[in-house]
Amino acid sequence: MHFAFICTDKPGALQVRLDTRPDHLAHLNALNADGKLAFAGPFLGDDGKPTGSLVVVKAETIEEARQIAESDPYAKAGLFSDVQVNAWNWVFNSPEA
């Protein structure tokens, strides 16, 4: 099953994002190597700077998905003001279809 993480950055936290980015990318690369990452990327504001993240993972349960979300270095660094973890159904253009 797929789960979407909709993450909103705290206002004024761009430097936290920049400082933590290498660890965040390593985390995503590890998820990808384990076959758990479907896709990921930042939301952008009108100025083109990141304002949050969208991460979609494969997990057996929502508890596992929440654990993955909580283990993200961005989450551990306190970057996000809000993280929603939602079950998600990939209908169109799914590579697994």
N, C-alpha and C positions, 0 to 999 in steps of 0.2 A: 504494500500500500504506500502511496505517496503522501507526504505531509509538507505543507508550505509554511515557512517561517516568514512572517511579515514583521520586520524589525524597524522601529523608528528611533533615530539617533536623538540623544538629548541635545537641546539647543546649545550651540557654542562648543560642541565636543569634537570638532573636526581634527584637532591635534591628537586626541585620544585615538581616533580612527587611523590617522597617519602613523602614529607610533606603534600601534598594535597590528597594522596590516601584514607585516611579514609572518607573524605567528598565525593570524587568521588564514592567510593563504596556505600555510603549511597544514593547518587543520582541514581546510577544504580539500587539499591534495590527498591527504590521508583518507578522508571519506570517499573521494573519487577512486582511489586505489582499492578500497574495500568494496566498491560497487554500490555505495550508499548514496552518493551525490547524483542527483538528476541534473540540476543546473543551479546557478547562483549569480548574483550581481547586485550592484547598488542601485537604489533609487537616486535620482538627481533632482536638485532644485533648479529654479529658473536661472541661477548663476552657473549651472553645470557642476556644482559641488555635491558630493554625496550627502543624502539626508536620511538614509536608512538602507536596509538590505532586503532582498528576496532570496531565500534559499529553499530549494525543494529537495527533500531527501526521501529515500526508500527506507521504511522501518516496518517492523511487524506490528507494533502497537503505538498508541499516542504517548504512552509513558516512555518508550524507547526514543521516540522523536523528541520529546521534551528534554530527555537526557542529552541528546545530541545538541540541541539548541543551547542548553545550559553550559555545555563544554566548550562552546565557541570562545576563543580568546577575546573577541569583541564583547561578548556578554560578561565574561569574567572581569574585564577591564572597566565595566560600568558604562559602556558607550550608549546602550539603548535605554530609552525612557519607557519603551513598551515592546513586548515580543508576543505576537499571537502565533500559536501553533494550531493549524487547521488541517484536518484530513482533506485531501485534494484528489480529484479524479482527472487524470490526463486523458482528454477525449480526442482532440485534434492534434495531428502531427506527432503523436507519441512514437518514439523509436521502437517501442516494444509491441506496437500494433501490427 
